[in-house]
């Protein structure tokens, strides 16, 4: 089953992003797709991050393609273009 979540950290410079933590989000997923199902959860997690005084911000998102190797689906590309316009990091 695919998983997804947000990456927290900081933008160090024009070419460097430091990821220091992640949090998984409630989701509805199958072997070939995944979708966040509770946007209130995401808002609450970011509010709690602020309350603790941590300086990190959302710097990206992640999700898996178990058994399919490393690639970006059409939905992944659209999500990247709409939500995170700055950059794309693909880890293998």
C-alpha positions in Angstrom: 0.0 0.0 0.0 1.2 3.5 -0.8 1.9 6.0 2.0 2.2 9.8 2.0 3.1 12.7 4.2 4.8 16.0 4.5 8.5 16.8 5.0 9.5 19.5 7.5 12.7 21.5 7.4 14.2 24.6 6.0 15.4 26.1 2.7 19.1 26.6 3.2 19.9 28.3 -0.1 18.7 28.4 -3.7 19.8 24.8 -4.2 19.6 23.1 -0.7 16.7 21.9 1.3 17.4 20.5 4.8 14.7 17.9 5.8 14.7 17.3 9.5 11.4 15.5 10.1 8.3 14.0 8.4 4.8 13.2 9.4 2.5 10.7 7.7 -1.0 11.8 7.0 -4.3 9.8 7.2 -4.9 8.5 3.8 -6.9 6.3 1.5 -4.6 4.2 -0.6 -4.3 1.2 -2.8 -1.3 -0.5 -4.4 -1.3 2.2 -7.2 -2.8 5.4 -5.7 -3.0 7.3 -2.4 -4.9 10.4 -1.4 -4.9 12.5 1.8 -8.3 12.1 3.4 -8.2 14.5 6.5 -7.0 18.0 5.7 -7.9 19.1 9.2 -5.2 16.7 10.5 -2.6 18.4 8.4 -3.7 21.8 9.7 -3.7 20.6 13.3 -0.2 19.1 12.9 1.2 22.4 11.6 -0.5 24.3 14.5 1.1 22.0 17.0 4.4 22.5 15.3 4.1 26.2 15.9 3.0 25.7 19.5 6.2 23.8 20.3 8.3 26.7 19.0 10.1 24.6 16.4 11.3 26.6 13.5 10.7 24.0 10.7 8.2 24.6 7.9 6.7 22.3 5.3 9.3 22.0 2.5 7.8 19.2 0.5 5.8 16.0 0.4 6.6 12.3 0.0 4.8 9.1 -1.0 5.7 5.7 -2.1 5.2 3.4 -5.1 5.9 0.0 -3.5 7.0 -2.6 -6.0 6.9 -0.2 -8.9 10.3 1.4 -8.6 11.1 5.1 -8.6 8.9 7.2 -10.9 6.4 10.1 -10.8 2.9 9.3 -12.0 0.7 11.9 -13.7 -1.0 12.6 -10.4 2.3 13.1 -8.7 3.4 15.6 -11.4 0.1 17.5 -11.1 0.4 17.6 -7.3 4.0 18.9 -7.5 3.0 21.6 -10.0 0.0 22.8 -8.1 1.2 22.5 -4.5 5.0 22.6 -4.4 6.1 24.7 -7.4 9.6 25.3 -6.2 11.4 21.9 -6.8 11.0 18.2 -7.0 13.3 15.7 -5.2 13.1 12.1 -6.3 14.8 9.6 -3.9 15.5 6.1 -5.0 
